[in-house]
Amino acid sequence: MTRLSSLIILSATAIALSSPALAKTSIQKGENLCKSEIAKLEPAPTSVRVDKEGAKASNATFVFDVKARNADNASVKLTCTVDRETDTATVALLSPLADQQQQAAQ
């Protein structure tokens, strides 16, 4: 009986200690927050690709690199920062990709 009681106590402790980590935003949720925040931009992009594999994570934030295309088919590179505690995303324009490609060609 003591073995079963010990197992129950250990399981309850593990669940109690892991619950704060579960409350934070996951990478998938962070990606969705970024996509919804980018959709609010004017003009709204026609396509959005979030680089989950290149995401930078800390205890407080996720930082995603995002490539988007506008209605005129121009590519732009964005960065999206997600606050894991408050579930909020902020988007910043890094630079238009077309300008980067032209400069690299020269």
C-alpha positions as CSV (number, residue, x, y, z in Angstrom):
1,M,0.0,0.0,0.0
2,T,2.8,2.4,0.7
3,R,4.2,1.8,-2.8
4,L,0.9,2.9,-4.3
5,S,0.7,5.9,-2.0
6,S,4.2,7.0,-2.9
7,L,3.4,6.7,-6.6
8,I,0.2,8.8,-6.2
9,I,2.1,11.5,-4.3
10,L,4.9,11.6,-6.9
11,S,2.4,11.8,-9.7
12,A,0.4,14.6,-8.1
13,T,3.6,16.5,-7.4
14,A,4.8,16.2,-11.0
15,I,1.4,17.4,-12.3
16,A,1.4,20.4,-9.8
17,L,4.9,21.4,-10.8
18,S,4.3,21.1,-14.5
19,S,1.1,23.1,-14.7
20,P,2.8,26.5,-14.8
21,A,4.7,25.5,-17.8
22,L,1.5,24.3,-19.5
23,A,0.0,27.7,-19.0
24,K,2.5,29.4,-21.3
25,T,1.9,29.9,-25.0
26,S,3.1,27.0,-27.2
27,I,4.9,27.5,-30.5
28,Q,1.8,26.5,-32.4
29,K,-0.3,29.1,-30.5
30,G,2.4,31.7,-31.0
31,E,2.3,31.0,-34.7
32,N,-1.5,31.5,-34.8
33,L,-1.2,34.7,-32.8
34,C,1.3,36.0,-35.3
35,K,-0.8,35.1,-38.3
36,S,-3.9,36.8,-36.8
37,E,-1.8,39.9,-36.0
38,I,-0.4,40.1,-39.5
39,A,-3.8,39.7,-41.0
40,K,-4.8,43.0,-39.3
41,L,-2.1,44.9,-41.2
42,E,-3.0,47.4,-44.0
43,P,-2.7,46.3,-46.8
44,A,-3.4,42.8,-45.6
45,P,-0.9,40.3,-47.0
46,T,-2.2,37.6,-49.4
47,S,0.1,34.9,-48.1
48,V,2.0,34.5,-44.9
49,R,4.7,31.9,-44.0
50,V,5.9,31.7,-40.4
51,D,9.3,30.0,-39.9
52,K,8.7,27.8,-36.8
53,E,11.9,26.0,-37.0
54,G,13.9,29.2,-36.8
55,A,11.9,30.5,-33.9
56,K,13.8,31.9,-31.0
57,A,12.4,31.0,-27.6
58,S,12.9,32.2,-24.1
59,N,10.9,31.9,-20.9
60,A,9.1,35.2,-21.7
61,T,8.9,35.4,-25.6
62,F,8.9,33.7,-28.9
63,V,10.4,35.5,-31.9
64,F,9.4,34.3,-35.3
65,D,10.7,35.3,-38.8
66,V,7.8,35.8,-41.2
67,K,7.7,36.1,-45.0
68,A,4.6,37.7,-46.5
69,R,3.4,38.7,-49.9
70,N,1.1,41.7,-50.5
71,A,-1.6,42.0,-53.1
72,D,0.9,43.5,-55.6
73,N,3.0,40.3,-55.1
74,A,5.8,42.2,-53.3
75,S,7.6,40.2,-50.7
76,V,8.2,41.6,-47.2
77,K,10.1,40.2,-44.3
78,L,8.6,40.6,-40.8
79,T,9.5,39.7,-37.3
80,C,6.8,38.7,-34.8
81,T,7.4,38.7,-31.1
82,V,4.9,36.8,-28.9
83,D,4.7,37.5,-25.2
84,R,4.2,34.0,-23.7
85,E,2.6,35.3,-20.5
86,T,0.0,37.7,-22.0
87,D,-0.6,35.9,-25.3
88,T,0.0,39.1,-27.3
89,A,1.9,39.4,-30.6
90,T,3.7,42.4,-32.0
91,V,4.8,42.6,-35.6
92,A,7.7,44.7,-37.0
93,L,8.7,45.2,-40.7
94,L,12.3,44.2,-41.2
95,S,12.6,45.0,-44.9
96,P,11.1,44.4,-48.3
97,L,12.7,41.2,-49.8
98,A,12.7,42.7,-53.3
99,D,15.1,45.4,-52.2
100,Q,17.3,42.8,-50.5
101,Q,17.4,40.7,-53.6
102,Q,18.3,43.6,-55.9
103,Q,21.1,44.7,-53.6
104,A,22.5,41.2,-53.5
105,A,22.4,41.0,-57.3
106,Q,24.6,44.1,-57.6
